[in-house]
């Protein structure tokens, strides 16, 4: 019990320090039963190229944000439930080594560690926490994930009409396929339920046409089903999710930094009862 109480106190202090580093713009992170497993700096592929981000792994969520003031403060906090994450190990790329893919319903992106060992540690810790969480909740991983955006610098022309990008011909991203497209080819908006349940999102003309055909087919099937259903009941099991954040801005380039840090002997305490871990 003494060891549990000591761990709980140290855990509260660690979580509070992470919460404070985001200032008033971040959401509260202290919750009963939540444990900070590890933290570190990873390179995240954004639309403008790889950027350093601070990542914090808890036993139920993955939190990351932009780095300011030499790593002591962070902004643009993002919180991803571990149940929503799908990982995919990747070979080294031209621009990023030791990389892997993080898929979520709202957003998918590439990250990279400074070494292969650090990469494996992140993947194994995330998968371990996720499996424990799913086992305790009885849930399963989802099946709908957002596509990864193709970086701006990957194409000098629109990937639909081939018109060249200029100062006035700006780059945009289709939320359905992730292609870099011009404004003329992405005037349409469409609902993509796993990203946002009600907001129309920018899509290219090809994806809009495909989504429109699918929607018409589903509406016809639904009409046929309702007419043949004596109860007349309809419904949807889709959970609501938060809308997408603003497109990321370029941040400071990667500086020399310590490797990711992991809490020693956290495993026995990952699922402490709430009365043992009060915020």
N, C-alpha and C positions, 0 to 999 in steps of 0.2 A: 504493500500500500504506500509506503514511503517513497519508493521508486516511482510509482504512478503519480503521486502528488507532485514530486519534483519535476517529472517530465511534463505534467500538465501545466505547471507554472512557467517552465522554460518555453513550452509551446505557445502559451498565451503571449509571452513577451516577443517571440519571433514573429508571430502573426501580426501583432500590434505594430511592430517595426515596419513590416511590409505595407500595412494599411497606411501608416503615417507617411511613407515615402511617396504616395500618390497624392497627398494633400487633400484639400477639400473637393477636388474633382473626381476622386475615386469613390467607389462604392465600399461600404463596410465589408470586411472580410472575416471578422470574428464571429463564429457560430458554434453552438454546442456540438461537440463531436468532430470538429474540423481539426486536422493536423497538417502542419507544414512539413512536407517530406524533403524538399530540396529546392535549390535556386541556382541560377546561373545566367550567363549571357550567351545568346545564340544569334546567328545571323538569320534574318527572315527575309525571304524574297518578296519585295513589294513591287508595285507597278513601275517604280523608278529604279529598281535594282536591289541588291542585297543591302540590308540595313541592320545595325545591331539593336537588339531588343533584350530587355530583362524578362526572364521567365521564372515563374514560381509554381512549383507543383505541390498541390494539396491532395489529401486523400479522396477528394470528391470533385475538384475543379482544377483547371489549368489557367493561370493568370499571366498575362504579359502586358508590357507597356514600353513606350519609348523612353530613352535614357537621356537625362539632362543633369547638369551640374556634376559632372565626373562620376556619375553612377549613384550619387547619394539621393537623387530625387527622380521620380518617374511621372509620366503623364500618358494620356490616351489609354487608360486601363481597359483591358478586354478580359472577360471572364467566360470560360468555356466549360460546361459540365463534362465530366469524363465520359458519361454515358453517350454523349454526342460525338465522340472522337473516334476516328478510324485512322490507324497509322499504316504507312507503307514504306518499307525500307527501299532505298534507292542507291544506285551506283554513283560514283563521283561524277559531277558534271564539269563543264569547262570553267564556269565561274564559281561554283560552290563544291567543296569537298565535304565528305562526311555528312551528307544530307539525307533527309527523309521527308515524307509528305504527311501533313496533318490535314485530314478531311473533317469538316463539320457541315451541318445542314446550311448554315448561313454563309460560311466562307471557308475556302480551302487554300493552303499555302505551303511553301517549302521552307524548311529551316535547316541549318547546318551548325555543327559543333566544331570546336577547334581541334579535336582529335577523334579517331575512331572509337577509342575507349569511352570518351565522354558521350559520344553519340549512342553507343550501346547502353550506357548507364541510363540515359534519358528514356530511351525506348523501353527498356526493361522495367524501370520504375513506373512509367505511365501504364504499361500493360498490367503490371502487378496490382497497382491501385485500382485500375479499371475492372479487372476480373473479380477482385474482392467486393467492389461496390456492386457490380451486377449480380454476384452471387447472393449478397445480402438483400438486395431489392427484388430479385426475381425478374428483372428486366432483361431485354436483349438489345443488342446494338441496332441502330436504325439502318435504313437502306437508301435514304436519299441524302446526297451530299452535294454541296456547291462545287462547281468546277473551279480549277485554278486559273487565274488570269494570266494571259501571256504578257510578259513585261513590255513596257512601252518601246524600249530600245530594240526589241526583237523584230520590229517591222517598220520600215520607212514609208510604207504605203498601206492604205486601207486593205484589210484582208478579205473584203467582199467586192469592192469595185476597183481596187488597185490604184485609186487616186493618191497622189503623194501628199504626205502631211506637211503642213507649213505653219507659220505663226498664226494664220487665221483658220487654217484647216486643222483643227485640234483632234487629238486622239481621244477615243472613248472605248469603253469595254462593254461587250455584250454580257449580261449577267447569266445567260443560258449556256453559251459555248465558250466564253472567255476570250474571244477574238478581239484584236485591236481594230477598231472600225472608226470611220468618219461620222460626222453628225448626220449627214444625209442618209447614211445606211443604218442609222440607229435612232430614227425619229419615233419609232413605235414603242409602246409600253405594254407589258404583259405581267400577269400574276404568276409568280413562281412560289407556290405555297410553302415549301420548306425554307425559303429565305425570308419571305414576308407574306402573311396570310391575306392582306388587303391592299397593299400598296403596289401600284404598277411600276415595274422596274424596266430600265432601259434594255432593249434587246435588238439584235440586228434583224434585218428584213427576212433573212432566211429562217432564223429561229422563230420569228413572229408568225410566219406562214405555217411553219410546222406545228407550233403551239395552237394556232387557230384551227387547223384541221383536226388536231387531237381533241380540242375542246368541243368542236361541233360533233365529233363522233361520240364523246362521252355524254354530251347533252342528249343525243338521240338515244343512247343506251339507257340513260337514266329515265328519260320519258317513257321508254318502252317498259322498263322495270316497274316504275310507279304505277303505270296503267294496269300491269298484271299483278300488282300487290293489293290484296283486299284491305290491308290495314292502312295503306297510303302513307306509311312512315318513311321518312328520309332522314339522313343525318350524315355527319362526318366525324371521323375519329382523329382528324389532324389537330395536333396541339399547336397553339399559338407560339410564335417565337418573336424575339425582338427584331426590329428592322436593322438593316445594315448600317454600319458606322460610316463616317465620311472617309473618302479616299485618303490614304496615308500621305503625309508629307515627308520629304527627305530629312533624315536626321544625321547626327554626327557619325563619322566613319568609325569602324571598329578600332578600339585602343587595346593595348596590352592589358590583360585581365586575368584574374585567378580562375582556375577551372571551377566547374559547378560544384556546389557544396550540398551534401546530403546529411540528413539527421541520422546519427548512429543509433542502431537498435530501435528503430521506430516501429518495426513490424508488430510487436505485441500490443502496441498502443494505438494502432490505426483506427480501431473502432471502439474507443473508450465510450462508455455510457455517458450521456449528457451530464449527469450529476458529477462526473469526474473531470469534465472539461467545460467549465462555465466561463463565458466571456467576461 
